[in-house]
């Protein structure tokens, strides 16, 4: 998880810097935040060989946040 977060953070920061100038971008940025967390959940569950792909979506989001994952919407 830490390696994934380290790779994602510079890209997330770049998107935040570019799109934060537009006040209407929050809806778009929230969708991207959700997509990033969803893909991390799928990755994590596949790594642990879980049958349910979307199992523990909230827990993986909390783990990513504790690992230092940045968010697009502040």
PDB file with SEQRES, HELIX, SHEET and CRYST1 records, atoms N, CA, C and O in Angstrom:
SEQRES   1 A   74  UNK UNK UNK UNK UNK UNK UNK UNK UNK UNK UNK UNK UNK          
SEQRES   2 A   74  UNK UNK UNK UNK UNK UNK UNK UNK UNK UNK UNK UNK UNK          
SEQRES   3 A   74  UNK UNK UNK UNK UNK UNK UNK UNK UNK UNK UNK UNK UNK          
SEQRES   4 A   74  UNK UNK UNK UNK UNK UNK UNK UNK UNK UNK UNK UNK UNK          
SEQRES   5 A   74  UNK UNK UNK UNK UNK UNK UNK UNK UNK UNK UNK UNK UNK          
SEQRES   6 A   74  UNK UNK UNK UNK UNK UNK UNK UNK UNK                          
HELIX    1 AA1 UNK A    2  UNK A   19  1                                  18    
HELIX    2 AA2 UNK A   26  UNK A   47  1                                  22    
HELIX    3 AA3 UNK A   57  UNK A   66  1                                  10    
CRYST1    1.000    1.000    1.000  90.00  90.00  90.00 P 1           1          
ATOM      1  N   UNK A   1       0.833  -1.195   0.000  1.00  0.00           N  
ATOM      2  CA  UNK A   1       0.000   0.000   0.000  1.00  0.00           C  
ATOM      3  C   UNK A   1       0.872   1.251   0.000  1.00  0.00           C  
ATOM      4  O   UNK A   1       0.569   2.221  -0.694  1.00  0.00           O  
ATOM      5  N   UNK A   2       1.961   1.229   0.782  1.00  0.00           N  
ATOM      6  CA  UNK A   2       2.821   2.406   0.859  1.00  0.00           C  
ATOM      7  C   UNK A   2       3.452   2.734  -0.481  1.00  0.00           C  
ATOM      8  O   UNK A   2       3.576   3.907  -0.835  1.00  0.00           O  
ATOM      9  N   UNK A   3       3.858   1.708  -1.239  1.00  0.00           N  
ATOM     10  CA  UNK A   3       4.462   1.946  -2.536  1.00  0.00           C  
ATOM     11  C   UNK A   3       3.444   2.532  -3.511  1.00  0.00           C  
ATOM     12  O   UNK A   3       3.777   3.423  -4.292  1.00  0.00           O  
ATOM     13  N   UNK A   4       2.220   2.046  -3.471  1.00  0.00           N  
ATOM     14  CA  UNK A   4       1.163   2.581  -4.335  1.00  0.00           C  
ATOM     15  C   UNK A   4       0.891   4.043  -4.004  1.00  0.00           C  
ATOM     16  O   UNK A   4       0.718   4.868  -4.901  1.00  0.00           O  
ATOM     17  N   UNK A   5       0.855   4.359  -2.717  1.00  0.00           N  
ATOM     18  CA  UNK A   5       0.602   5.737  -2.285  1.00  0.00           C  
ATOM     19  C   UNK A   5       1.738   6.648  -2.732  1.00  0.00           C  
ATOM     20  O   UNK A   5       1.491   7.771  -3.173  1.00  0.00           O  
ATOM     21  N   UNK A   6       2.979   6.180  -2.624  1.00  0.00           N  
ATOM     22  CA  UNK A   6       4.123   6.984  -3.052  1.00  0.00           C  
ATOM     23  C   UNK A   6       4.079   7.272  -4.547  1.00  0.00           C  
ATOM     24  O   UNK A   6       4.484   8.351  -4.980  1.00  0.00           O  
ATOM     25  N   UNK A   7       3.595   6.325  -5.336  1.00  0.00           N  
ATOM     26  CA  UNK A   7       3.490   6.542  -6.779  1.00  0.00           C  
ATOM     27  C   UNK A   7       2.317   7.442  -7.134  1.00  0.00           C  
ATOM     28  O   UNK A   7       2.400   8.207  -8.095  1.00  0.00           O  
ATOM     29  N   UNK A   8       1.239   7.366  -6.386  1.00  0.00           N  
ATOM     30  CA  UNK A   8       0.037   8.140  -6.698  1.00  0.00           C  
ATOM     31  C   UNK A   8       0.114   9.598  -6.241  1.00  0.00           C  
ATOM     32  O   UNK A   8      -0.416  10.481  -6.916  1.00  0.00           O  
ATOM     33  N   UNK A   9       0.760   9.859  -5.118  1.00  0.00           N  
ATOM     34  CA  UNK A   9       0.736  11.202  -4.544  1.00  0.00           C  
ATOM     35  C   UNK A   9       1.241  12.298  -5.477  1.00  0.00           C  
ATOM     36  O   UNK A   9       0.590  13.341  -5.545  1.00  0.00           O  
ATOM     37  N   UNK A  10       2.357  12.144  -6.204  1.00  0.00           N  
ATOM     38  CA  UNK A  10       2.769  13.230  -7.109  1.00  0.00           C  
ATOM     39  C   UNK A  10       1.748  13.505  -8.209  1.00  0.00           C  
ATOM     40  O   UNK A  10       1.541  14.654  -8.599  1.00  0.00           O  
ATOM     41  N   UNK A  11       1.113  12.445  -8.707  1.00  0.00           N  
ATOM     42  CA  UNK A  11       0.093  12.643  -9.747  1.00  0.00           C  
ATOM     43  C   UNK A  11      -1.141  13.344  -9.186  1.00  0.00           C  
ATOM     44  O   UNK A  11      -1.706  14.236  -9.819  1.00  0.00           O  
ATOM     45  N   UNK A  12      -1.546  12.928  -7.993  1.00  0.00           N  
ATOM     46  CA  UNK A  12      -2.706  13.556  -7.357  1.00  0.00           C  
ATOM     47  C   UNK A  12      -2.422  15.026  -7.076  1.00  0.00           C  
ATOM     48  O   UNK A  12      -3.283  15.878  -7.295  1.00  0.00           O  
ATOM     49  N   UNK A  13      -1.232  15.326  -6.596  1.00  0.00           N  
ATOM     50  CA  UNK A  13      -0.864  16.717  -6.314  1.00  0.00           C  
ATOM     51  C   UNK A  13      -0.874  17.549  -7.595  1.00  0.00           C  
ATOM     52  O   UNK A  13      -1.323  18.695  -7.586  1.00  0.00           O  
ATOM     53  N   UNK A  14      -0.387  16.984  -8.685  1.00  0.00           N  
ATOM     54  CA  UNK A  14      -0.402  17.697  -9.968  1.00  0.00           C  
ATOM     55  C   UNK A  14      -1.814  17.982 -10.443  1.00  0.00           C  
ATOM     56  O   UNK A  14      -2.104  19.084 -10.908  1.00  0.00           O  
ATOM     57  N   UNK A  15      -2.698  16.992 -10.331  1.00  0.00           N  
ATOM     58  CA  UNK A  15      -4.092  17.204 -10.720  1.00  0.00           C  
ATOM     59  C   UNK A  15      -4.740  18.265  -9.841  1.00  0.00           C  
ATOM     60  O   UNK A  15      -5.488  19.118 -10.320  1.00  0.00           O  
ATOM     61  N   UNK A  16      -4.438  18.198  -8.534  1.00  0.00           N  
ATOM     62  CA  UNK A  16      -5.014  19.182  -7.613  1.00  0.00           C  
ATOM     63  C   UNK A  16      -4.543  20.590  -7.961  1.00  0.00           C  
ATOM     64  O   UNK A  16      -5.344  21.526  -7.963  1.00  0.00           O  
ATOM     65  N   UNK A  17      -3.268  20.751  -8.252  1.00  0.00           N  
ATOM     66  CA  UNK A  17      -2.740  22.068  -8.602  1.00  0.00           C  
ATOM     67  C   UNK A  17      -3.359  22.597  -9.883  1.00  0.00           C  
ATOM     68  O   UNK A  17      -3.637  23.792  -9.990  1.00  0.00           O  
ATOM     69  N   UNK A  18      -3.578  21.721 -10.856  1.00  0.00           N  
ATOM     70  CA  UNK A  18      -4.107  22.162 -12.147  1.00  0.00           C  
ATOM     71  C   UNK A  18      -5.594  22.471 -12.076  1.00  0.00           C  
ATOM     72  O   UNK A  18      -6.035  23.508 -12.571  1.00  0.00           O  
ATOM     73  N   UNK A  19      -6.379  21.576 -11.462  1.00  0.00           N  
ATOM     74  CA  UNK A  19      -7.832  21.726 -11.474  1.00  0.00           C  
ATOM     75  C   UNK A  19      -8.385  22.529 -10.309  1.00  0.00           C  
ATOM     76  O   UNK A  19      -9.570  22.864 -10.322  1.00  0.00           O  
ATOM     77  N   UNK A  20      -7.594  22.847  -9.318  1.00  0.00           N  
ATOM     78  CA  UNK A  20      -8.099  23.594  -8.168  1.00  0.00           C  
ATOM     79  C   UNK A  20      -8.414  25.043  -8.531  1.00  0.00           C  
ATOM     80  O   UNK A  20      -9.097  25.737  -7.779  1.00  0.00           O  
ATOM     81  N   UNK A  21      -7.925  25.495  -9.667  1.00  0.00           N  
ATOM     82  CA  UNK A  21      -8.199  26.867 -10.084  1.00  0.00           C  
ATOM     83  C   UNK A  21      -9.661  27.056 -10.465  1.00  0.00           C  
ATOM     84  O   UNK A  21     -10.190  28.161 -10.343  1.00  0.00           O  
ATOM     85  N   UNK A  22     -10.315  26.009 -10.920  1.00  0.00           N  
ATOM     86  CA  UNK A  22     -11.710  26.077 -11.329  1.00  0.00           C  
ATOM     87  C   UNK A  22     -12.612  25.758 -10.138  1.00  0.00           C  
ATOM     88  O   UNK A  22     -12.479  24.700  -9.523  1.00  0.00           O  
ATOM     89  N   UNK A  23     -13.513  26.657  -9.818  1.00  0.00           N  
ATOM     90  CA  UNK A  23     -14.377  26.460  -8.647  1.00  0.00           C  
ATOM     91  C   UNK A  23     -15.433  25.380  -8.883  1.00  0.00           C  
ATOM     92  O   UNK A  23     -15.993  24.859  -7.918  1.00  0.00           O  
ATOM     93  N   UNK A  24     -15.720  25.033 -10.130  1.00  0.00           N  
ATOM     94  CA  UNK A  24     -16.734  24.026 -10.434  1.00  0.00           C  
ATOM     95  C   UNK A  24     -16.143  22.628 -10.560  1.00  0.00           C  
ATOM     96  O   UNK A  24     -16.863  21.680 -10.873  1.00  0.00           O  
ATOM     97  N   UNK A  25     -14.854  22.489 -10.324  1.00  0.00           N  
ATOM     98  CA  UNK A  25     -14.179  21.202 -10.519  1.00  0.00           C  
ATOM     99  C   UNK A  25     -14.358  20.248  -9.343  1.00  0.00           C  
ATOM    100  O   UNK A  25     -13.977  19.082  -9.454  1.00  0.00           O  
ATOM    101  N   UNK A  26     -14.913  20.688  -8.238  1.00  0.00           N  
ATOM    102  CA  UNK A  26     -15.025  19.824  -7.061  1.00  0.00           C  
ATOM    103  C   UNK A  26     -15.829  18.553  -7.328  1.00  0.00           C  
ATOM    104  O   UNK A  26     -15.476  17.486  -6.826  1.00  0.00           O  
ATOM    105  N   UNK A  27     -16.893  18.652  -8.104  1.00  0.00           N  
ATOM    106  CA  UNK A  27     -17.708  17.480  -8.419  1.00  0.00           C  
ATOM    107  C   UNK A  27     -16.871  16.472  -9.215  1.00  0.00           C  
ATOM    108  O   UNK A  27     -16.913  15.273  -8.940  1.00  0.00           O  
ATOM    109  N   UNK A  28     -16.130  16.949 -10.175  1.00  0.00           N  
ATOM    110  CA  UNK A  28     -15.257  16.107 -10.988  1.00  0.00           C  
ATOM    111  C   UNK A  28     -14.145  15.496 -10.137  1.00  0.00           C  
ATOM    112  O   UNK A  28     -13.841  14.311 -10.273  1.00  0.00           O  
ATOM    113  N   UNK A  29     -13.546  16.287  -9.272  1.00  0.00           N  
ATOM    114  CA  UNK A  29     -12.449  15.813  -8.439  1.00  0.00           C  
ATOM    115  C   UNK A  29     -12.919  14.794  -7.400  1.00  0.00           C  
ATOM    116  O   UNK A  29     -12.180  13.868  -7.067  1.00  0.00           O  
ATOM    117  N   UNK A  30     -14.137  14.954  -6.886  1.00  0.00           N  
ATOM    118  CA  UNK A  30     -14.692  13.966  -5.954  1.00  0.00           C  
ATOM    119  C   UNK A  30     -14.859  12.611  -6.633  1.00  0.00           C  
ATOM    120  O   UNK A  30     -14.612  11.571  -6.022  1.00  0.00           O  
ATOM    121  N   UNK A  31     -15.278  12.625  -7.892  1.00  0.00           N  
ATOM    122  CA  UNK A  31     -15.429  11.372  -8.628  1.00  0.00           C  
ATOM    123  C   UNK A  31     -14.075  10.691  -8.830  1.00  0.00           C  
ATOM    124  O   UNK A  31     -13.979   9.467  -8.748  1.00  0.00           O  
ATOM    125  N   UNK A  32     -13.047  11.464  -9.088  1.00  0.00           N  
ATOM    126  CA  UNK A  32     -11.714  10.885  -9.260  1.00  0.00           C  
ATOM    127  C   UNK A  32     -11.203  10.341  -7.934  1.00  0.00           C  
ATOM    128  O   UNK A  32     -10.583   9.278  -7.910  1.00  0.00           O  
ATOM    129  N   UNK A  33     -11.446  11.045  -6.826  1.00  0.00           N  
ATOM    130  CA  UNK A  33     -11.070  10.534  -5.498  1.00  0.00           C  
ATOM    131  C   UNK A  33     -11.746   9.189  -5.231  1.00  0.00           C  
ATOM    132  O   UNK A  33     -11.110   8.245  -4.763  1.00  0.00           O  
ATOM    133  N   UNK A  34     -13.036   9.115  -5.533  1.00  0.00           N  
ATOM    134  CA  UNK A  34     -13.773   7.871  -5.336  1.00  0.00           C  
ATOM    135  C   UNK A  34     -13.175   6.769  -6.199  1.00  0.00           C  
ATOM    136  O   UNK A  34     -13.011   5.643  -5.729  1.00  0.00           O  
ATOM    137  N   UNK A  35     -12.846   7.069  -7.451  1.00  0.00           N  
ATOM    138  CA  UNK A  35     -12.288   6.073  -8.366  1.00  0.00           C  
ATOM    139  C   UNK A  35     -10.929   5.560  -7.867  1.00  0.00           C  
ATOM    140  O   UNK A  35     -10.648   4.364  -7.950  1.00  0.00           O  
ATOM    141  N   UNK A  36     -10.107   6.447  -7.360  1.00  0.00           N  
ATOM    142  CA  UNK A  36      -8.795   6.036  -6.837  1.00  0.00           C  
ATOM    143  C   UNK A  36      -8.969   5.087  -5.659  1.00  0.00           C  
ATOM    144  O   UNK A  36      -8.307   4.052  -5.592  1.00  0.00           O  
ATOM    145  N   UNK A  37      -9.855   5.435  -4.732  1.00  0.00           N  
ATOM    146  CA  UNK A  37     -10.101   4.550  -3.591  1.00  0.00           C  
ATOM    147  C   UNK A  37     -10.686   3.215  -4.026  1.00  0.00           C  
ATOM    148  O   UNK A  37     -10.337   2.175  -3.468  1.00  0.00           O  
ATOM    149  N   UNK A  38     -11.573   3.233  -5.021  1.00  0.00           N  
ATOM    150  CA  UNK A  38     -12.179   2.009  -5.518  1.00  0.00           C  
ATOM    151  C   UNK A  38     -11.133   1.101  -6.149  1.00  0.00           C  
ATOM    152  O   UNK A  38     -11.153  -0.108  -5.919  1.00  0.00           O  
ATOM    153  N   UNK A  39     -10.216   1.660  -6.941  1.00  0.00           N  
ATOM    154  CA  UNK A  39      -9.173   0.857  -7.572  1.00  0.00           C  
ATOM    155  C   UNK A  39      -8.198   0.307  -6.527  1.00  0.00           C  
ATOM    156  O   UNK A  39      -7.717  -0.819  -6.658  1.00  0.00           O  
ATOM    157  N   UNK A  40      -7.909   1.091  -5.503  1.00  0.00           N  
ATOM    158  CA  UNK A  40      -7.058   0.587  -4.426  1.00  0.00           C  
ATOM    159  C   UNK A  40      -7.732  -0.567  -3.698  1.00  0.00           C  
ATOM    160  O   UNK A  40      -7.064  -1.524  -3.306  1.00  0.00           O  
ATOM    161  N   UNK A  41      -9.050  -0.491  -3.510  1.00  0.00           N  
ATOM    162  CA  UNK A  41      -9.794  -1.566  -2.867  1.00  0.00           C  
ATOM    163  C   UNK A  41      -9.734  -2.834  -3.712  1.00  0.00           C  
ATOM    164  O   UNK A  41      -9.512  -3.923  -3.183  1.00  0.00           O  
ATOM    165  N   UNK A  42      -9.930  -2.698  -5.017  1.00  0.00           N  
ATOM    166  CA  UNK A  42      -9.857  -3.862  -5.890  1.00  0.00           C  
ATOM    167  C   UNK A  42      -8.462  -4.475  -5.869  1.00  0.00           C  
ATOM    168  O   UNK A  42      -8.318  -5.697  -5.834  1.00  0.00           O  
ATOM    169  N   UNK A  43      -7.442  -3.635  -5.890  1.00  0.00           N  
ATOM    170  CA  UNK A  43      -6.062  -4.118  -5.834  1.00  0.00           C  
ATOM    171  C   UNK A  43      -5.795  -4.856  -4.530  1.00  0.00           C  
ATOM    172  O   UNK A  43      -5.216  -5.942  -4.526  1.00  0.00           O  
ATOM    173  N   UNK A  44      -6.223  -4.256  -3.424  1.00  0.00           N  
ATOM    174  CA  UNK A  44      -5.965  -4.831  -2.103  1.00  0.00           C  
ATOM    175  C   UNK A  44      -6.681  -6.173  -1.937  1.00  0.00           C  
ATOM    176  O   UNK A  44      -6.107  -7.127  -1.414  1.00  0.00           O  
ATOM    177  N   UNK A  45      -7.936  -6.240  -2.384  1.00  0.00           N  
ATOM    178  CA  UNK A  45      -8.691  -7.480  -2.255  1.00  0.00           C  
ATOM    179  C   UNK A  45      -8.141  -8.579  -3.164  1.00  0.00           C  
ATOM    180  O   UNK A  45      -8.179  -9.755  -2.802  1.00  0.00           O  
ATOM    181  N   UNK A  46      -7.637  -8.213  -4.326  1.00  0.00           N  
ATOM    182  CA  UNK A  46      -7.022  -9.213  -5.198  1.00  0.00           C  
ATOM    183  C   UNK A  46      -5.715  -9.718  -4.594  1.00  0.00           C  
ATOM    184  O   UNK A  46      -5.390 -10.900  -4.699  1.00  0.00           O  
ATOM    185  N   UNK A  47      -4.971  -8.813  -3.963  1.00  0.00           N  
ATOM    186  CA  UNK A  47      -3.722  -9.205  -3.330  1.00  0.00           C  
ATOM    187  C   UNK A  47      -3.963 -10.198  -2.201  1.00  0.00           C  
ATOM    188  O   UNK A  47      -3.161 -11.109  -1.993  1.00  0.00           O  
ATOM    189  N   UNK A  48      -5.055 -10.028  -1.474  1.00  0.00           N  
ATOM    190  CA  UNK A  48      -5.382 -10.907  -0.352  1.00  0.00           C  
ATOM    191  C   UNK A  48      -6.254 -12.097  -0.761  1.00  0.00           C  
ATOM    192  O   UNK A  48      -6.700 -12.859   0.097  1.00  0.00           O  
ATOM    193  N   UNK A  49      -6.499 -12.263  -2.064  1.00  0.00           N  
ATOM    194  CA  UNK A  49      -7.300 -13.363  -2.615  1.00  0.00           C  
ATOM    195  C   UNK A  49      -8.699 -13.434  -2.015  1.00  0.00           C  
ATOM    196  O   UNK A  49      -9.166 -14.508  -1.638  1.00  0.00           O  
ATOM    197  N   UNK A  50      -9.350 -12.311  -1.930  1.00  0.00           N  
ATOM    198  CA  UNK A  50     -10.727 -12.272  -1.425  1.00  0.00           C  
ATOM    199  C   UNK A  50     -11.693 -12.511  -2.584  1.00  0.00           C  
ATOM    200  O   UNK A  50     -11.467 -12.054  -3.705  1.00  0.00           O  
ATOM    201  N   UNK A  51     -12.745 -13.217  -2.298  1.00  0.00           N  
ATOM    202  CA  UNK A  51     -13.719 -13.526  -3.345  1.00  0.00           C  
ATOM    203  C   UNK A  51     -14.586 -12.314  -3.674  1.00  0.00           C  
ATOM    204  O   UNK A  51     -14.965 -12.112  -4.828  1.00  0.00           O  
ATOM    205  N   UNK A  52     -14.892 -11.526  -2.682  1.00  0.00           N  
ATOM    206  CA  UNK A  52     -15.717 -10.337  -2.910  1.00  0.00           C  
ATOM    207  C   UNK A  52     -14.802  -9.179  -3.292  1.00  0.00           C  
ATOM    208  O   UNK A  52     -13.978  -8.735  -2.493  1.00  0.00           O  
ATOM    209  N   UNK A  53     -14.956  -8.702  -4.507  1.00  0.00           N  
ATOM    210  CA  UNK A  53     -14.040  -7.687  -5.029  1.00  0.00           C  
ATOM    211  C   UNK A  53     -14.129  -6.361  -4.282  1.00  0.00           C  
ATOM    212  O   UNK A  53     -13.119  -5.683  -4.096  1.00  0.00           O  
ATOM    213  N   UNK A  54     -15.326  -5.994  -3.857  1.00  0.00           N  
ATOM    214  CA  UNK A  54     -15.531  -4.677  -3.258  1.00  0.00           C  
ATOM    215  C   UNK A  54     -15.651  -4.751  -1.738  1.00  0.00           C  
ATOM    216  O   UNK A  54     -16.229  -3.860  -1.116  1.00  0.00           O  
ATOM    217  N   UNK A  55     -15.115  -5.794  -1.149  1.00  0.00           N  
ATOM    218  CA  UNK A  55     -15.200  -6.019   0.289  1.00  0.00           C  
ATOM    219  C   UNK A  55     -14.332  -5.013   1.048  1.00  0.00           C  
ATOM    220  O   UNK A  55     -13.183  -4.774   0.676  1.00  0.00           O  
ATOM    221  N   UNK A  56     -14.877  -4.436   2.095  1.00  0.00           N  
ATOM    222  CA  UNK A  56     -14.165  -3.513   2.989  1.00  0.00           C  
ATOM    223  C   UNK A  56     -13.640  -2.273   2.266  1.00  0.00           C  
ATOM    224  O   UNK A  56     -12.474  -1.907   2.414  1.00  0.00           O  
ATOM    225  N   UNK A  57     -14.504  -1.636   1.491  1.00  0.00           N  
ATOM    226  CA  UNK A  57     -14.156  -0.422   0.759  1.00  0.00           C  
ATOM    227  C   UNK A  57     -13.710   0.684   1.710  1.00  0.00           C  
ATOM    228  O   UNK A  57     -12.723   1.368   1.441  1.00  0.00           O  
ATOM    229  N   UNK A  58     -14.421   0.865   2.810  1.00  0.00           N  
ATOM    230  CA  UNK A  58     -14.085   1.912   3.772  1.00  0.00           C  
ATOM    231  C   UNK A  58     -12.779   1.653   4.497  1.00  0.00           C  
ATOM    232  O   UNK A  58     -12.007   2.580   4.743  1.00  0.00           O  
ATOM    233  N   UNK A  59     -12.528   0.407   4.839  1.00  0.00           N  
ATOM    234  CA  UNK A  59     -11.309   0.053   5.553  1.00  0.00           C  
ATOM    235  C   UNK A  59     -10.071   0.326   4.698  1.00  0.00           C  
ATOM    236  O   UNK A  59      -9.074   0.845   5.199  1.00  0.00           O  
ATOM    237  N   UNK A  60     -10.130  -0.017   3.427  1.00  0.00           N  
ATOM    238  CA  UNK A  60      -8.996   0.235   2.533  1.00  0.00           C  
ATOM    239  C   UNK A  60      -8.790   1.734   2.367  1.00  0.00           C  
ATOM    240  O   UNK A  60      -7.649   2.190   2.293  1.00  0.00           O  
ATOM    241  N   UNK A  61      -9.864   2.508   2.308  1.00  0.00           N  
ATOM    242  CA  UNK A  61      -9.745   3.963   2.228  1.00  0.00           C  
ATOM    243  C   UNK A  61      -9.055   4.544   3.449  1.00  0.00           C  
ATOM    244  O   UNK A  61      -8.240   5.459   3.332  1.00  0.00           O  
ATOM    245  N   UNK A  62      -9.381   4.016   4.614  1.00  0.00           N  
ATOM    246  CA  UNK A  62      -8.748   4.480   5.855  1.00  0.00           C  
ATOM    247  C   UNK A  62      -7.272   4.090   5.868  1.00  0.00           C  
ATOM    248  O   UNK A  62      -6.424   4.883   6.277  1.00  0.00           O  
ATOM    249  N   UNK A  63      -6.961   2.868   5.419  1.00  0.00           N  
ATOM    250  CA  UNK A  63      -5.568   2.434   5.363  1.00  0.00           C  
ATOM    251  C   UNK A  63      -4.761   3.308   4.404  1.00  0.00           C  
ATOM    252  O   UNK A  63      -3.617   3.657   4.696  1.00  0.00           O  
ATOM    253  N   UNK A  64      -5.347   3.659   3.271  1.00  0.00           N  
ATOM    254  CA  UNK A  64      -4.659   4.512   2.305  1.00  0.00           C  
ATOM    255  C   UNK A  64      -4.445   5.909   2.879  1.00  0.00           C  
ATOM    256  O   UNK A  64      -3.394   6.516   2.669  1.00  0.00           O  
ATOM    257  N   UNK A  65      -5.434   6.415   3.599  1.00  0.00           N  
ATOM    258  CA  UNK A  65      -5.314   7.732   4.216  1.00  0.00           C  
ATOM    259  C   UNK A  65      -4.215   7.734   5.271  1.00  0.00           C  
ATOM    260  O   UNK A  65      -3.446   8.691   5.359  1.00  0.00           O  
ATOM    261  N   UNK A  66      -4.132   6.682   6.065  1.00  0.00           N  
ATOM    262  CA  UNK A  66      -3.080   6.590   7.079  1.00  0.00           C  
ATOM    263  C   UNK A  66      -1.704   6.413   6.448  1.00  0.00           C  
ATOM    264  O   UNK A  66      -0.690   6.784   7.040  1.00  0.00           O  
ATOM    265  N   UNK A  67      -1.674   5.843   5.238  1.00  0.00           N  
ATOM    266  CA  UNK A  67      -0.406   5.695   4.517  1.00  0.00           C  
ATOM    267  C   UNK A  67       0.043   7.012   3.901  1.00  0.00           C  
ATOM    268  O   UNK A  67       1.174   7.123   3.428  1.00  0.00           O  
ATOM    269  N   UNK A  68      -0.836   8.013   3.904  1.00  0.00           N  
ATOM    270  CA  UNK A  68      -0.465   9.336   3.416  1.00  0.00           C  
ATOM    271  C   UNK A  68      -1.033   9.677   2.056  1.00  0.00           C  
ATOM    272  O   UNK A  68      -0.543  10.603   1.410  1.00  0.00           O  
ATOM    273  N   UNK A  69      -2.056   8.959   1.593  1.00  0.00           N  
ATOM    274  CA  UNK A  69      -2.666   9.251   0.298  1.00  0.00           C  
ATOM    275  C   UNK A  69      -3.312  10.625   0.326  1.00  0.00           C  
ATOM    276  O   UNK A  69      -4.106  10.930   1.217  1.00  0.00           O  
ATOM    277  N   UNK A  70      -2.971  11.443  -0.643  1.00  0.00           N  
ATOM    278  CA  UNK A  70      -3.554  12.782  -0.737  1.00  0.00           C  
ATOM    279  C   UNK A  70      -4.902  12.707  -1.409  1.00  0.00           C  
ATOM    280  O   UNK A  70      -5.188  11.760  -2.142  1.00  0.00           O  
ATOM    281  N   UNK A  71      -5.743  13.714  -1.160  1.00  0.00           N  
ATOM    282  CA  UNK A  71      -7.046  13.813  -1.782  1.00  0.00           C  
ATOM    283  C   UNK A  71      -7.059  14.992  -2.733  1.00  0.00           C  
ATOM    284  O   UNK A  71      -6.343  15.973  -2.530  1.00  0.00           O  
ATOM    285  N   UNK A  72      -7.874  14.895  -3.772  1.00  0.00           N  
ATOM    286  CA  UNK A  72      -7.966  15.991  -4.725  1.00  0.00           C  
ATOM    287  C   UNK A  72      -8.771  17.157  -4.166  1.00  0.00           C  
ATOM    288  O   UNK A  72      -8.438  18.318  -4.406  1.00  0.00           O  
ATOM    289  N   UNK A  73      -9.828  16.848  -3.423  1.00  0.00           N  
ATOM    290  CA  UNK A  73     -10.652  17.896  -2.825  1.00  0.00           C  
ATOM    291  C   UNK A  73     -10.232  18.041  -1.378  1.00  0.00           C  
ATOM    292  O   UNK A  73     -10.251  17.075  -0.615  1.00  0.00           O  
ATOM    293  N   UNK A  74      -9.858  19.229  -1.012  1.00  0.00           N  
ATOM    294  CA  UNK A  74      -9.355  19.477   0.340  1.00  0.00           C  
ATOM    295  C   UNK A  74     -10.478  19.878   1.254  1.00  0.00           C  
ATOM    296  O   UNK A  74     -10.251  20.130   2.438  1.00  0.00           O  
TER     297      UNK A  74                                                      
END                                                                             
